[in-house]
Amino acid sequence: MMRMIVLLSVVASFSSMNATTVFPMSVERLTDISSDVVVAHAVKSWSVWNAQHTIIVTYTQFAVDNRLKGNAGSTVTVKTPGGSAEGYTQHVAGVRPWSAGESSVLFLRPSQSGDGLVVSGLIQGDFRIRRSASGTVVADNGLEDGSVSANRGVQEFNPSTKSIRPYLGHRMSLSELQNRVRSHLATE
């Protein structure tokens, strides 16, 4: 426990106040820590203040197209920090809003408050599905175009080197991502 506190202190001292720092996780680790892994498309989103009126949270309802892990129903509601409510907007580095119709592979776990699901590993558990210029369907958990400037405010901590660098995410074909999840589940 003391080692974790020291590690978190190191990360906090390296991080700026406006940054989000993630510990890099593989697809296999994301699968392990998630109760559900689904391919889904966003239906609608709404934002509200929390009960203390200190932070805004956004809820996005997804229609589940394919269930890779868990018992998710035909729809899931995903809770993310940030959004716009009552004339105020809060941005959280590394949290991307979804547009209606946008598809993702989502690694999910129950929220601590029990009011929906949250993305495991922050941005790492949100692989947006797109068609590449070559026509391949890809899944990408980076920000925007993957450039360092687009990822401003999101960084990853490398425990082996004790260093922090800009988070760039991972990009692979949708079929490779799905196969990695299925293969890992088959070995459990």
N, C-alpha and C positions, 0 to 999 in steps of 0.2 A: 504494500500500500504506500509506504514512504517513497519507494522508487517512482511510483506513478505521480505522486504529488510533486516530486522534484522535476520529473519530466514535464509535467504541465507547467510548472514555474518557468522552466527554460523556454518552452514554447511561448508562453505569455510574454516573457521579456524580449523575445525576438520579434514578436508580432506588433504591428502598429494597431492603434485603436480602431481603425476603419477596415481592418483586414479580417478575413476568415481563413483559418489555417486548418487543413485536413491532414490526417494520417493516411497515406496512400494504402488503398485496399484493392486486392485483386477481385476479379469476378467471383472467384471461388469463396473468398472471405465475405464478400457482400451477400452471396447466397446463404452462407452459414448464419449470418446475423439477422437475416430477413425472415419474417413469418410468411411472406408472400412475395412472389416474383411474377409479374404479369406484363403482357403486351397489351396496351390499352390506348384509347384516344380520349382526349379531353372533351367534355361535353359543355360544362359551364363552370365559372368561378365566381366567388363572392368574398369580400373582405370585411372584417369586423374588428373592433377593439376587443382585447381580452377583458375579463371582468374587472380588473384593477384600472383599466383605461391607461395602461402603460405601453403596450405594444399592439400593433396591428397584425392579425394573422389572416391568411388567405386560405380558403377551402376550394379545392377543385374536384369536381365530380368527373370520374372517368368511366367509360364503358369498357369492360374487359373483353378483349378480342381473343386472348389466348392465356391460359393459366399455366405457368411453368413450375410453380411451387405454391403450396398452401391451399386454402379453402375459400379464397375470395369468391364472392358472388358475381353476378353479372355487372355490378357497378361497385366502385370503391370511391371513397372520399379521402383526399390527400390534403393534409394540413401543412402549410409552409409559413415561416415567419416573413413579415413584410406585406406590403400592399397599400391600398388607398381606401380610406374611410373617413367620412365626415369632413372632407376638405383637407385631410392630412395624408401624406405619403411617407412610408418608411421603406428604405431599400436595405437589403441585406446582401453583402458580397457573397457570391456563389449560389444565390437562390434565383432561379429563373422562373418567371411566370409562364403558364401554358396558355396558348390560344385555343379556342374551340376548334376541334378537328385535328389538332396536333397529336401525333402518336409518339409514344415512348415505351421503352422497356423499363419498368419501375421495380426497384428492390425496396420493399416496404416492411415496416414494423409498426405495432400499435403505438400511438402517442402516449406519453406519460400521463396525460390528463384524460385519456380514454375517449376523446372526441374525434376519432378518425385515425388514419394512418399517417406516418411520416416517412420521408425518403431516408433509407439507411445510408449513412456516410455522407450526408448532405448531397452536394452535387454529384458525388461519385455514383450514387444509386439511381440516377436519372439519365438514362441513355436515350437521347432524342433520335428518332428514326427519320432518315432523309434519303433521298436518291442522289448519289454522287454524279458528277459530270459524265462518268463512264456508264451510268445507268444502274450501277450496283446499289442495292439497298443497304445502307450503313447505319450503325448505331454509334452515337458519339456522346460521351459525358463531359466534354470540355465546354468552354464558353465560346459562343460566336464562331469565329473562324479559326480558333485555336492559337491565335497569336498572343504574345505576352501582353500587348497593350489591351486586348479584349478581355484578358483575365485579370486586369488590375484589381487588387483587393483579395484575390484568392491565391493562397500559397499552400504548398505541401511541405510537411516536415519529414525529413529522412532520418529515422532514429539511428541508423548505422553510422552516418557521417555527422549527425547532429547539426544538419544544415537545413535551411529553408530556401525553396526556390518557387518561382511562379508555377501554379497548377495549370497543366495543359490538357489533362484528361487523356482518354483513350478512345480510339476509333477503330472499329472492326466491322466486318459485314454482319448484318442482322443474324444470318444463319450461324456464323461462328459464335456470336454471343449466346444464342439459344442453345447451341450444342455444348458450350462450356458449362452452362447452368445444368443442363440435363446430364452430362457426363459426371459432373461433380455430385449431383444427387444420387446417381447410380452407384457411386463408390461409398456412400454413407452406410 
